[in-house]
Amino acid sequence: MLPQGSTVYDALCATGASISGSSYYVSAINGLAEKQCGNGSGWTYAVNGSFPGKACGRYTLSGGESISWVYSTEKNPTMAM
């Protein structure tokens, strides 16, 4: 359980994954880096199936959310539910 006021970035860090970048922009997770699979590829996240459009360190969690990190090879990913 994360402390109150935690962010999506804090939740990612709590997984123990190897992370490159910052709370503003995650450039690699566990060695899979942005642009590794083309110019438009990289990491983004969804909360409860929606892409918030803000830095993961600026999205404060209230508790119980479902967070998904998605590696996309497109500039504007969509998540299949």
C-alpha positions as CSV (number, residue, x, y, z in Angstrom):
1,M,0.0,0.0,0.0
2,L,1.3,3.4,-0.9
3,P,1.1,6.4,1.4
4,Q,-1.6,9.0,0.8
5,G,-0.6,11.6,-1.8
6,S,1.4,9.1,-3.8
7,T,1.7,9.6,-7.5
8,V,1.6,7.2,-10.5
9,Y,5.4,7.6,-10.6
10,D,5.7,6.6,-6.9
11,A,3.6,3.5,-7.7
12,L,5.9,2.6,-10.6
13,C,9.0,3.0,-8.4
14,A,7.3,0.8,-5.7
15,T,7.2,-2.1,-8.2
16,G,11.0,-2.5,-8.1
17,A,11.3,-2.1,-11.9
18,S,14.4,-0.5,-13.3
19,I,13.4,3.0,-14.4
20,S,15.2,5.6,-16.5
21,G,14.0,9.2,-16.8
22,S,12.2,11.1,-14.1
23,S,8.8,11.7,-12.6
24,Y,8.1,14.1,-15.6
25,Y,9.0,11.6,-18.3
26,V,9.8,7.9,-18.0
27,S,12.2,7.0,-20.8
28,A,12.8,3.3,-20.1
29,I,11.4,0.5,-17.9
30,N,13.4,-2.7,-17.4
31,G,15.7,-1.8,-20.3
32,L,13.0,-1.2,-22.9
33,A,13.6,2.4,-23.9
34,E,11.8,5.1,-25.9
35,K,12.6,5.0,-29.7
36,Q,13.9,1.5,-29.4
37,C,11.1,0.3,-31.7
38,G,10.9,3.3,-33.9
39,N,10.7,7.1,-33.6
40,G,7.2,7.2,-32.2
41,S,7.8,4.4,-29.6
42,G,7.9,5.0,-25.9
43,W,6.2,4.6,-22.5
44,T,2.9,6.0,-21.4
45,Y,0.4,5.1,-18.7
46,A,-3.3,4.8,-18.2
47,V,-5.3,5.1,-15.0
48,N,-8.5,3.1,-14.9
49,G,-8.3,2.7,-18.7
50,S,-7.8,6.4,-19.5
51,F,-4.6,8.2,-20.6
52,P,-4.5,11.3,-18.3
53,G,-2.2,13.4,-20.5
54,K,0.0,14.7,-17.7
55,A,3.3,13.6,-16.2
56,C,3.1,10.5,-14.0
57,G,4.6,12.5,-11.1
58,R,1.8,15.0,-11.3
59,Y,-1.0,12.4,-11.2
60,T,-1.9,11.9,-7.5
61,L,-3.6,8.7,-6.6
62,S,-6.6,8.5,-4.3
63,G,-6.5,4.7,-3.8
64,G,-7.8,1.7,-5.6
65,E,-6.9,2.9,-9.1
66,S,-5.8,0.5,-11.8
67,I,-2.5,1.7,-13.4
68,S,-1.2,0.3,-16.7
69,W,2.1,1.1,-18.3
70,V,2.0,0.8,-22.0
71,Y,4.9,0.6,-24.5
72,S,3.5,2.0,-27.7
73,T,5.1,2.0,-31.1
74,E,2.7,4.8,-32.1
75,K,2.7,8.5,-31.2
76,N,-1.0,8.4,-29.9
77,P,-1.6,5.0,-28.3
78,T,-5.0,3.5,-27.4
79,M,-5.6,0.8,-25.0
80,A,-7.7,-2.2,-25.8
81,M,-9.9,-3.1,-23.0
